[in-house]
Amino acid sequence: MSSVVPEDEKEASADPPPPPSPAAPAPSAVAVDDNKVVVLFKPTGGDTPLLKQTKVKVSRSAKFVDVVSHLSRQVKRAHVFVYLNDAFTPRYEEEVGRLFDWFATGGSSSSDVVVGEDGEEISQQQQQKNKKQMLVVNYSAQQAYG
């Protein structure tokens, strides 16, 4: 008896490849989420209109002026005063991703670093932390601070 199996029998006897896992996200979906940050709009002042949707996802490469323009359209005002973390107004030319990296709040503190047994930071932990963080943009119809 020969140990050579004809091609037709090889294909029939081989196990079919396992189907893709439905829980695993598509690579393109992961890349899109990594390039966006969450911006939380909070009203400041008594006559400031409220938004129906207070959280939006914004591209990291977008300029802060794009966020302000979106906010102006939502509150239907030609001009709104905006502040990061109730403190200051950033330059309108600044990228949202940089502002997020510098001033995002809401997650665990940045000093909490999880290190694996091999001494490397655990990137999944970092990603979960970043998902909890938001860039808080306070807005007002009138100037709220000095």
C-alpha positions as CSV (number, residue, x, y, z in Angstrom):
1,M,0.0,0.0,0.0
2,S,1.3,3.4,-1.0
3,S,1.7,6.3,1.5
4,V,1.0,8.8,-1.3
5,V,-2.6,10.2,-1.2
6,P,-4.1,11.6,-4.4
7,E,-4.9,15.4,-4.3
8,D,-8.7,14.8,-4.2
9,E,-8.3,12.8,-1.0
10,K,-5.9,15.2,0.6
11,E,-8.4,18.1,0.3
12,A,-11.2,15.9,1.6
13,S,-9.3,14.6,4.6
14,A,-7.8,18.0,5.7
15,D,-9.6,19.9,8.4
16,P,-11.3,23.1,7.1
17,P,-9.9,26.3,8.5
18,P,-11.8,27.6,11.5
19,P,-14.2,30.4,10.8
20,P,-13.2,33.9,11.8
21,S,-14.1,34.8,15.4
22,P,-17.1,37.1,15.5
23,A,-15.8,38.8,18.7
24,A,-12.5,39.9,17.0
25,P,-12.9,43.4,15.5
26,A,-11.9,44.0,11.9
27,P,-8.4,45.6,11.7
28,S,-9.8,48.7,10.0
29,A,-12.4,49.3,12.8
30,V,-9.6,49.2,15.4
31,A,-7.6,51.8,13.4
32,V,-10.5,54.2,13.1
33,D,-11.2,54.1,16.9
34,D,-7.5,54.6,17.7
35,N,-7.6,57.8,15.7
36,K,-10.5,59.4,17.5
37,V,-11.0,60.9,20.9
38,V,-14.1,61.6,23.0
39,V,-15.0,65.2,23.6
40,L,-17.6,66.0,26.3
41,F,-19.4,69.3,26.1
42,K,-20.5,70.9,29.4
43,P,-22.6,74.1,29.6
44,T,-21.3,76.9,31.8
45,G,-23.5,79.8,32.8
46,G,-27.3,80.3,33.3
47,D,-28.5,81.2,29.8
48,T,-26.3,78.6,27.9
49,P,-28.3,76.3,25.7
50,L,-28.1,72.6,26.5
51,L,-27.1,70.0,23.9
52,K,-29.0,66.8,23.2
53,Q,-25.8,65.0,22.5
54,T,-23.0,66.0,24.9
55,K,-20.4,63.5,23.8
56,V,-18.9,63.3,20.3
57,K,-16.0,61.4,18.7
58,V,-13.5,63.7,17.0
59,S,-10.5,62.8,14.8
60,R,-7.2,63.3,16.6
61,S,-5.9,65.3,13.7
62,A,-8.8,67.7,13.7
63,K,-8.2,71.3,14.7
64,F,-9.8,72.7,17.8
65,V,-11.5,75.3,15.6
66,D,-13.5,72.4,14.0
67,V,-14.8,71.4,17.5
68,V,-15.8,75.0,18.2
69,S,-17.6,75.3,14.8
70,H,-19.5,72.1,15.4
71,L,-20.5,73.3,18.9
72,S,-21.6,76.7,17.4
73,R,-23.9,74.9,14.9
74,Q,-25.3,72.7,17.6
75,V,-26.3,75.6,19.9
76,K,-27.3,77.7,17.0
77,R,-25.2,80.7,17.9
78,A,-22.7,82.6,15.8
79,H,-20.1,82.6,18.6
80,V,-19.6,80.6,21.8
81,F,-17.0,80.9,24.4
82,V,-15.1,77.6,25.1
83,Y,-12.8,76.5,27.9
84,L,-10.9,73.3,28.5
85,N,-11.6,71.9,31.9
86,D,-13.3,75.1,33.1
87,A,-9.9,76.8,33.0
88,F,-8.6,78.3,29.7
89,T,-9.2,78.6,26.0
90,P,-6.6,76.8,23.9
91,R,-5.3,78.0,20.5
92,Y,-7.8,77.3,17.8
93,E,-5.1,75.9,15.5
94,E,-4.1,73.2,18.1
95,E,-4.8,69.5,17.2
96,V,-7.5,67.8,19.2
97,G,-5.3,64.8,19.7
98,R,-2.6,66.8,21.4
99,L,-5.2,68.6,23.7
100,F,-6.6,65.2,24.6
101,D,-3.1,63.8,25.4
102,W,-2.4,66.9,27.6
103,F,-5.7,67.6,29.3
104,A,-8.0,64.6,29.1
105,T,-9.8,63.7,32.3
106,G,-12.0,61.0,33.6
107,G,-9.8,57.9,33.5
108,S,-7.4,56.5,36.1
109,S,-4.5,58.8,36.9
110,S,-1.6,58.8,34.4
111,S,0.8,57.5,37.1
112,D,-1.0,54.1,37.1
113,V,1.1,52.1,34.8
114,V,0.5,48.4,34.5
115,V,3.6,46.4,33.7
116,G,3.6,42.8,32.6
117,E,6.0,40.0,33.7
118,D,8.3,40.8,30.8
119,G,8.7,44.5,31.9
120,E,6.6,45.9,29.1
121,E,3.5,48.0,29.6
122,I,0.3,46.3,28.8
123,S,-1.2,48.1,25.9
124,Q,-4.7,46.8,26.4
125,Q,-4.8,48.4,29.8
126,Q,-3.7,51.6,28.3
127,Q,-6.4,51.4,25.6
128,Q,-9.1,50.8,28.1
129,K,-7.9,53.8,30.2
130,N,-7.9,56.0,27.1
131,K,-11.5,54.9,26.3
132,K,-12.6,56.2,29.7
133,Q,-10.9,59.5,29.3
134,M,-12.6,62.5,27.7
135,L,-11.6,66.0,26.6
136,V,-14.0,68.3,28.6
137,V,-15.0,71.4,26.7
138,N,-17.0,73.8,28.7
139,Y,-19.0,76.3,26.7
140,S,-21.0,79.5,27.3
141,A,-23.0,82.0,25.4
142,Q,-21.3,84.8,27.4
143,Q,-17.8,85.1,28.6
144,A,-17.5,83.1,31.8
145,Y,-14.0,83.9,33.0
146,G,-11.9,87.0,33.2
